[in-house]
Amino acid sequence: MKVARPVQEGAAGKGPEDSGTSPTAYFTKGSGPVQQMLLDAFEEHILAEPDTIHRLPLLLGISASNELVNDRIENAFWDRLIVRKVVEYPRGEDAWESLLTSAHGTVPIQTRLDPETVMLVQGMVEYRAGDIPSEVRKRMVKIKMQLETRQVAVSPRHFLAWARVSTARALLLGEPQVTSRAIGVGEHLLWVSKDDIPAVRDIVRGLSDPQRGILRALEADLESILANVQTTTQLADLVHWQKSISKHEAALKKVTDPEHQPAKESMHERIREASSLLVARSAELMEAAALKPA
């Protein structure tokens, strides 16, 4: 019952009738009845016990797991987890060092809005999600169709949730209506299996905000290069990475939106840093090869 205990006990030690947020850990380890209990909590806002039924004013459910079991679209509980985020191990020396000074243990969820305000905002989001501009709706459908060609299934529940989350994002950005930029949040909603993530990321970024997609693709490649440049022993890897950087540099010329200029300048600086490291590492490997006995 570990998976359901937070729902039974409520958030921050309150009773279930007072809980607006429920963290549920290791949900994939739960038995069928336990997962059904969570489904009732998420969908019906009730928690049934043999002698009573608790009414839950549940506004938010947060789940975590070290592994994904049955990560298929048919898994009803998994399909109800709207925003999904994979947290990888830290990369690079700085990230590992910062881990030593970060807060340890479980950090309590901080309440930012009271339940009444959340319900009001939710109503506004639901209303505005039904009035997304036609050109943005067509772009969303195009993304969905392209995902199908890559064998990435999107359930109707997640497709509609994408509209609501995009609307909420537009509100947070202060935009008067949902734009193509706002639907970029789909990269965190539309994948089912971890294997789907690259295809979903590339298609959503490419069709929602192509210029932002260029920047994010470069950022991801640079992170990978910087994490591996000091450990590779193959000159071929360095040559491949340098070619990849050159392609990204050419693509950066297409980023002309003033909003993206700070990020573009940052990417140019990181490119110079990565190129310097590649040159230095190449020199090290060539020197090491020259010192080897014939």
C-alpha positions, 0 to 999 in steps of 0.5 A: 500500500506504499503507493497509496499511503500519501493519498490516504494520509493527505499532503503534509500530514493532513487528512485526505479530505484536506489534501489538494496535492498528492505525491505518489512514489513507486506507483509502478510497483503497486498491485492492480487494486492499488493502481485502481485506487489511484485511478479513482483518486485522480478521476473520481476524487474519491478514496474508497475503504471498506468502511468509508469513502473519502472525498478528495479535493485533489488538484494535483498528483505527482508521481515518481519511479525509478523504472517504467513498467508497462509504459504503453498507451493502454496503461490507464494510470500512465496515460493519466500522468499528463506532464512527464519528465525524465531525470537523468544522472548529472553530467560533467564535473560541475553538475556532480559538484553542485550535487554535494551542496544541493538540498537532500531528502524530500523537499515539501511541496510549497503552496503557491496558490490556494485551492479556490484560486487554482480552481478559478485558473483551471476554469479559465484554462478550460474555457480558453483551451476551446478557443485556440486559434485555427492556425495553431490547431492545424499545427497541433494536428500536423505534429500529431500526424507526423508522430503517427508516421514515427509510430508514436501513438497519442491518446485523445486524453493526452491530445486534449491535455496538450491543448490545456497545458499549452493554454496554461503556458500561454497564460504564464507567458502573458500571451493573449492567446495560444501561439505556436510557441506555447504548444512546444510544451508538447515535447513533455506530454506526447511521448509514451515510452522513453524510446519515443522521446527523441522523435517527439522532441524533434517533431514538436520543436521543429513544428512549434517554434523552429528557431527555438528548436535549433537552439535546443538541438544545439544545446543538447549536442553541446551538453553531450560533447562537453560530458564526453570530450575528456573521456574519449580516446578516439580521434574519430569522435572528436572529428565527428563532434566538430562536424556536428558543431559546424552544422549547428553554427550554420543553422544558427544563422537562421535564428533571427527572432529578437527574443532568441538573440540572448540564447543565440549569443550564449550558444556562440560562446558555448560553441567556442568553449566546446571547440577549444576543448576539442582542439586541446583534446585532439592535441593530447591524443595525438601527443599520446599516439606519438609517444607510443613505441613503434 
